[in-house]
Amino acid sequence: MDSSRNGSVLKTFKSRLSGSKCMPLAVTHVVSTVILVDIYRDYILKDRKLFSLHTIFIAGIFGLLPDTDMIFGMVADIFRFKLPLLLQHGGITHTPLFALVFLIPGLILWNFSKKKYAVYCFVGVFGMMWHLFLDWLLGGGAYEGIMWLYPFSMHQWKLHLLLNLGVHNIPMALDAIILLLWLWHEEEKHKISDFI
Ligand SMILES: [Zn+2]
């Protein structure tokens, strides 16, 4: 893609959000990542040494990491400077490139037999890719969507189902439903009420 095309895509990309009420909220990002990694651990891998509770916790943190670009925006607002477009919400941290960078330390650690730490990186990559998928599917990141092919192309894709359905309370409901399903699973599988 030539630079003038990239420039025009960037203009539309801007910092407009997809409608803050129509994007997946933090709980959805964190808990859905935690649930998926936990399900993988409990039902497929069945290895609690390689996938400890720490691993699941780290997956959840990484599930939210792409949205740290909102902090850049807040800092820029406070100190009144203009952020480069790629650092605005939905920019570089919402690209597979940003997520896949964490494969490098993961593979190095795996090679040096630091498998537990390598897995932290791998679940991190999964958490961030899942975040991008949710933002693409439901609505989040930049207004125009996710730059799946960055840096080869700055074209953005989105389905943004929640925005298109126009049902504004769904993200809150989604948070609650996901949280309740997870609590139910943890109670069934790990009897968490024993610890309360
Ligand atoms: Zn996001």
Boltz pocket constraint, residues with backbone or C-beta under 6 A from the ligand:
constraints:
  - pocket:
      binder: B
      contacts: [[A, 66], [A, 67], [A, 94], [A, 131], [A, 135], [A, 140], [A, 141]]
      max_distance: 6.0
